[in-house]
């Protein structure tokens, strides 16, 4: 594919504009532009994945892991040093506009929006870039290669405004497996929940003494207490700031079996994850 073919395929579908005092397009780090486009690309991918999953489910097809299609990636085109805007090209203009329109609606009505994980993370990253550059990030319709109507705008405070509606905060206790504990740059702990064994949750740890104590229970199941952050959409645990924990208590197998038999056969139908429940009983 030569340069003419690339220009023809990726016409200007969107104009990215950075608005702020003293903004010089030649001095904007490419890393910042890459973060902006990456955040929007995740939103487009999310919309495509939802549609593909629904199609596969309706036709009884297995959902397989997708190899990234280069035609789905956003591209900067026609960048000029005399311009304060960046033209962006994509072959998925319809999806891009739909996603950006939904973001604008959600930002304007954060209390009634159904916030998804990837949406919140993308807005957070865009707000961080806006704060680092001291500007607003606008996504506009192109008008003869110049910014037209603004579809949505992200400023330095957008994430702070929506986070209280996207997340639920509170004190809690969780049963989890300790994967690793550290504190070289910041005290942290990674845990796995029984209901999501393939994914780890990053936790903060209140003190160095607590880090050392947790370090003695690597790869063990414990009960952790602290302040949690959940995604309101599905109550997925996003973070736990650990203030204490209860180490595992090794009971006898006979006692565990006696407790299981005491539940009765019908009770098992109401337990979502019997294996995790048995493990918790075994360690309590």
Protein Blocks (a to p, Z undefined) as FASTA:
>chain_A
ZZklmmmmmccfbdcddddehiafklpcfklmmmmmmmmmmmmmmmmmmmmmmmmmmnop
acddddddfklpccdehiafkbcbdcdddfklmlmmmmmmmmmmmmmmmmlpccdfklmm
mmmmmmmmmmmnopacdddddeehiacddfbdcdfklmmmmmmmmpccdddddddddfbd
cfkloccdddddfklmmbccddddfbfklmmmmmmmghiacdddddddddfklopafbdc
dfbdcddddddfklmmmmmmmnojmlmmmpmblmlmmmmmmmZZ
